[in-house]
Amino acid sequence: MNALLLEKAKERMPNIPLLVNVVSKRVRQLNGGARPLIKPDTIDMDHLDLALKEIGEGKLSAELGSLPTPKVELSRSLLAL
């Protein structure tokens, strides 16, 4: 893993757990045959470095959304008693 690429990716995505999840998912995609969003520095550039470079260059990002809240029927809730 290239430390410089990691630092650039952390500047773009300072939430480390989120960065780990995004990189992990992108590496799985690249291992599965997905095309890189950027030109690799070398022919045999590691998929981990590719994912970090994509994030560092702003080609890949993540959005945190709120989880849907479950709707409880009033008749089945404790408040209806």
C-alpha positions as CSV (number, residue, x, y, z in Angstrom):
1,M,0.0,0.0,0.0
2,N,1.3,3.4,-1.0
3,A,1.4,5.7,2.0
4,L,1.1,8.9,-0.1
5,L,-2.1,7.6,-1.8
6,L,-3.5,6.7,1.6
7,E,-2.9,10.3,2.9
8,K,-4.5,11.8,-0.2
9,A,-7.5,9.5,0.2
10,K,-7.8,10.4,4.0
11,E,-7.8,14.1,3.0
12,R,-10.8,13.5,0.8
13,M,-12.5,11.1,3.2
14,P,-11.5,11.8,6.8
15,N,-14.0,9.3,8.3
16,I,-11.6,6.3,8.6
17,P,-14.2,3.5,9.0
18,L,-16.1,4.8,5.9
19,L,-12.8,5.0,4.0
20,V,-12.0,1.4,4.9
21,N,-15.5,0.2,3.7
22,V,-15.3,2.2,0.5
23,V,-11.8,1.0,-0.4
24,S,-12.8,-2.6,0.5
25,K,-15.9,-2.5,-1.7
26,R,-14.0,-0.9,-4.6
27,V,-11.1,-3.5,-4.4
28,R,-13.7,-6.3,-4.6
29,Q,-15.2,-4.6,-7.7
30,L,-11.8,-4.3,-9.3
31,N,-10.9,-7.9,-8.4
32,G,-14.2,-8.9,-10.1
33,G,-13.3,-7.2,-13.3
34,A,-14.5,-3.6,-13.0
35,R,-12.6,-1.1,-15.0
36,P,-10.5,1.5,-13.1
37,L,-11.9,5.1,-13.1
38,I,-8.3,6.4,-13.5
39,K,-5.3,5.5,-15.5
40,P,-3.0,3.2,-13.4
41,D,0.5,4.4,-12.8
42,T,1.9,1.1,-13.8
43,I,0.5,-2.0,-15.6
44,D,0.6,-4.1,-12.5
45,M,-0.6,-1.4,-10.0
46,D,-2.2,-3.0,-7.0
47,H,-6.0,-2.8,-6.8
48,L,-5.8,-1.3,-3.3
49,D,-3.6,1.5,-4.6
50,L,-5.9,2.0,-7.5
51,A,-8.9,2.4,-5.2
52,L,-7.0,4.8,-2.9
53,K,-5.9,6.9,-6.0
54,E,-9.5,7.0,-7.3
55,I,-10.6,8.4,-3.9
56,G,-7.7,10.8,-3.6
57,E,-8.4,12.2,-7.1
58,G,-12.1,12.6,-6.3
59,K,-13.3,10.0,-8.8
60,L,-14.9,7.9,-6.1
61,S,-16.9,9.1,-3.1
62,A,-19.5,8.0,-0.6
63,E,-22.6,9.4,0.9
64,L,-23.9,8.8,4.3
65,G,-27.7,8.6,4.4
66,S,-30.1,8.0,7.2
67,L,-31.5,4.6,7.7
68,P,-35.2,4.2,7.2
69,T,-37.1,4.1,10.5
70,P,-39.5,1.2,10.8
71,K,-43.1,2.1,10.9
72,V,-45.1,0.5,13.7
73,E,-48.8,0.2,13.5
74,L,-50.5,2.1,16.3
75,S,-52.8,-0.9,17.1
76,R,-49.8,-3.1,17.7
77,S,-47.7,-0.7,19.7
78,L,-47.6,-0.5,23.5
79,L,-49.0,3.0,23.2
80,A,-52.4,1.7,22.0
81,L,-53.0,-0.2,25.3
